[in-house]
C-alpha cells in the first residue's frame, strides 16, 4: 500500500481506556463474533473457541473501570475478530463496510501496541497477527500483510511454536500442546500459500512438529465468572464519529449463537492443509522464489505430479469432492465443511496448475498444457462454487480471487475449452471489485485482453 495500513485515530495518553471506549455495542459485537466463527473460523480454525468465548463473556461482564485493566492483547484479538466479522457483514455500501472494518483493525493494532507486542509474544498476540494479516489481504493490502507476517514469524520462532511441544514443553497441558500445534500450522499455512501468490521466499522453514501429532480431543476451559453486566463507557472517539453507524448490523439476532466445538472434521481439515503446505513449500515456493524450475528432468516432473496427486487422493473425500450433487448437499447440510472443501480444492488445484505449467527447456521439461488447463479449470470451479453458495465470502477472500484470476489468465492462451470459465471468472471479479477499483481494473483488463485473444 501507499500508506500505513492502520489509520491512526489515537492520542499519546489515551492508552487502553481510549481503545475500550470505541468498542461496538454488545449486541453488535455478538453479531460480529457469530459471523467470524461462521465464515473465518471455518477455514482458519486457529482460535481456541471455548477459551475465546469464556474470555469474551468474562470481559463484557466487567464493570467499566475493570475493563481498563484487561489484557491489551486480548482486546487486540477481540477487535480483529470484529474487523474480520465486519468484512462479511452486508452493510448498505461496500465503502461503509470497509471504513468500519478498517477502524476495528486500527483499534486491534493499537491494542497490540499497548501490549508491547513487538517484544512480548503470546498465543493471543500470534492469533491476532495471523488474523490481521488475513484482514490486510482482504483489504487489498497484500504487501502490508507480507511485511506484518515477518513480525509474526519471528514471534513464532521466539516462542518455540515451530518445535515439537513434547520436546520443548513436555510438562504443558494437552490443551496447550494442541494450541501450539494449531498456531504453528496456521502460520506455516499462511506463509506458504501467500508466498505461492507473491513468488517470495517462505520463512516458516524450520520445524520438527509432526502433522499427525495434532489430536482430536476438544479443548476445555473454565466457565466465565459471574459478574453483573454494564454498558461500555461513552467516548468522543466512538465509531460513529469515525465511520457511518453500522446500523445494519443490528438487524440480526442480538445474541450470538455459540460456535460448534472443535471436531474431528476440523482436525482432518487442519491436517490436510498442513500436508499440502509441507509439500508446496519446498517443491513450489522455494524454487519459484529463486527463479528455478520446479522439476530437474521429465521424470522428476512426473514424480512431482504423482506425489502431489497422491497426497490429495489420500485426504478425506468430503474435503476433496467436486461432484456437483455431493457438494450441493454438503453446502446445505454443513456449510462449515463445505467452506473447508472449497479452500482445500482451491489451494490444491492452483498449485497443481503451477506444476503442470512449469517448463525448463534446459532440462528437457516441457509444459503439460492439458494438465495445466484441467487443474486451472478445477481451481476456477472451486471459485464458482464459492460464488454460488457463499457469494459474500467470494467477494471478501482476496486469496481466492487472486488464485481464480491467475487460473483464468493461465488457461486462456492455452485452450478454447477454458474460455467460458475465464469469461465467468471475469464477470465475477468485475462484480466483487468495487472495494478496490484500481487493482480490480488492472486485473480485469489483463483477463479481458486474454479472453479477447482467443479467436474461436
Order of alpha helices (4+ residues) and beta strands (2+ residues): alpha-alpha-alpha-alpha-alpha-alpha-alpha-alpha-alpha-alpha-alpha-alpha-alpha-alpha-alpha-alpha-alpha-alpha-alpha-alpha-alpha-alpha
